[in-house]
Amino acid sequence: MLNLIFKDIIVQKRSLLFILFYLIICIFSFKGMPIGVFLYIVTITLIFFLITGSYSYDERNKSDLVISSLPITRKEIIISKYISVILYNIVALGVMTIFMLGVKILNISLDTQFFKLNDVINVFIASLLLASFMFPIYSKFGFTKSRVITFITYFSLFGFTTSIASSSNRRALSSIYRFLQAISSNSYILLAVSFIIYLLSMYFSIKIYENKELA
């Protein structure tokens, strides 16, 4: 199972250039928003890219058929996908930390703020809920047939970030940031609830995938 988990990371090494390009765009597009909001949105979006990239690669290369021919159960395949989200968090948080460090060293006109423990927890909560929504859909329909849902999910997120970035109402931006900070005070409760939802999602994804006919 560990090989499956690391496979999901290794096959996306080509995406690093795209991620770098995305971060450069974010500097110019979102530099007007509070730095806390910037960190949350960009990091969660990176995790979103990693989740979709993994399923996209598997479907393009018919990985399901290859993996299913190995002595690995379908249950293990799904569990590995869910565990991979933890690694996606580590990768995204690491990339953003290096990115913010680079911004500070190069003296780019963007406020710098590094992740605190509550920030890490909140990003983890958001990624759990995102994966809990997406994985059962991908398990049932595959990536290609679920593109519409993926498209709507991503561009809803992108449209939200754009509207925030283009907002001239500093009070609204500050309210959003205060809302994120308020969530932090209940982060451990939310983390527990999110993890329960995550486990339920994993259970349903396993059942769906075990009953699915692979073409």
N, C-alpha and C positions, 0 to 999 in steps of 0.2 A: 504493500500500500504506500510505503514511503516513496517508492520509485514513481508512483502515479502522482503524488503530491509535488515532488520536485520537477516532474515532467511538465506540469502546468506552468511552472515558473520559467524553466529553461527554454521552452519553445517560444516564449514571448520576448526573448532578448532583442529581437529585431524591433520590438515596439519601443525600445528605450529612446531611439531617435525621435519617434513621434511624441513621446512623453516630454522630451526636452523641448521640442518645438511648441508643444502645448503650454508649457510653463513660460516660455518666452512671450507667447501671445497673452497669457494671463497678466504678465507684468504691465502691459500697456492697456489691457481691457478692464482690469479690476483694481487698478492701483488707487482708485478713488474711494473704495469701500474700506471699512474698518479692517485692520489686519487680522483680527480674530475670525471674522466672517470669511475672509479670503482663505485662511488656512483650512477651515472646515470644508468649504465648498470644493476647493481644488484637490484636497487630499481624497475626499469621498469620490470625486469624479475620476481620479486615477485608479481607485479601487474598482470602480464601475468598468473602466477600460480593461482592467486585468481579468475581471469576471467574464465579460463578453468575449475577450480575446481568446481565453481558454476554450470556450465552447465553439467559437468560430474555427479555431485551428482543428479541433477534434472532428468537426463535421466536414471541413474541406478535405481532410486526409483520411476520412473513414476510420478514425481511431477506434470508434465503438466496436467495429467488426474485428479489428486486430486484437484489441484488449480482451474482447469476449472469447477469443480463441485461446487465451492464456489461462492458467489455473488461478483465475481471479474471479470472485463472485461479483454480480452486479451490485450487491449491497456495498462491497468494498469500493467499487468505482464511485458510487454516489457519496459515500462517507469521505473519500479522498477529496472530492470537489468541495465539500463543506469545510474540511480542515484547511484546504488551500486558502480559504478566505483569511485565516489567521496570518499566513505568510504574506498575502496581499497587503494586509495592514502594515506588517513590518516593512515591506518594500516601499509602500507609499509614504509611510512616516519617515523612513530613512531618506528617500528621495527629496521630500519636502524639507527635511532638516538640512541636508547638504545644499539645497537650493537657497534656503534663507541665509545660510552661512555665506554662500557665494554672493548673495545680494549685499550683505553687510561688508564683506571684504572689498567688493568692487565699488562700494559706495553708490549703488543704484538708488534712484529716488523712489524707494518703496519702504514703508515702515517695516521693521523686522521684529518678529516675536517668535520665540521658539515654543514648542509644545510643552504644556504642563501636564501633570497626571490626569486631570479632569478632561483636558482636550483629547488625550489619547483614548480615554474611556468613551467619550462622546462619539469620536470617530468610529470606534469599535462597535458601539451600539448601532450607529447609522448603517455600517457595513453589514451587520448581522441582519437587520431588518430588510435591507436592499437584497441581500442574497436569499433571504427567506421568501421573498416575493418572486424572484427571478428563477431560482433553481427548479421548483416544481414545474414551471412553465416550460423551461428548456428540457427537462426530463420527459415531459409528455410530448411536446411537439418538435423538439430539436431547435437548433439555432436559426436555421433558414426560415422555417415556418413561423418563428416567433419574432422575426425582424420588425414587424409592425409595432408590436408591443415594446420591443427594445428601442425602436425609433421614438415612440411617444414618450417613453420613460426618460431617455437621454435628453431629448429636445425640450421636454418640460423642465428638466433640471437646468439645461443650458439657458432656456428662456428666463427662468427664475434668476439665475446668476446675472444675466445680461441686464434684466430690469433693475436689479439691485445696483449693479455697477454704473448704470446710466442715470440713476436717481440723483437728483440734486437736493433731495430732502435729507439733510444730515440727521434730523431728528428721527426719521424713519430708519435710517441705517443704524443709529445708536440703539433704537428700540429692539431691532433684530439682534444686535450683539448682546444687549441686556437679557433678552429672552434665552439666548444660548448659555449665558452665564447662570441664569436661573435654573436651567435644566441641570447644570452641573451639581447643584445642591442636592439633587435626587438621583445622581448618576448611578449609584450602586443599586438602587431599587430598579431603575430603568434597565440596567445591565442584566439583572436577574430575570426580569420579564422578557427582555429581548432574547436571552439565551433559551428560555422556555419555548418561545415562538420559533426560534431557530431549530431546536430539537424536534418540535412538531413538524416543521417544514421538512426536515431531514427524513422523518418517518414517512411522510406522504410521498416524497420524492423517491424513496427506496421502493415503496409499494407500486408507484407508477412505473418506474423503470424496470422492475422485475416482471411486470405484466406486459411490457412493451415488446413488439416484434421489431427486431432490427433488420432494416432492408439492406 
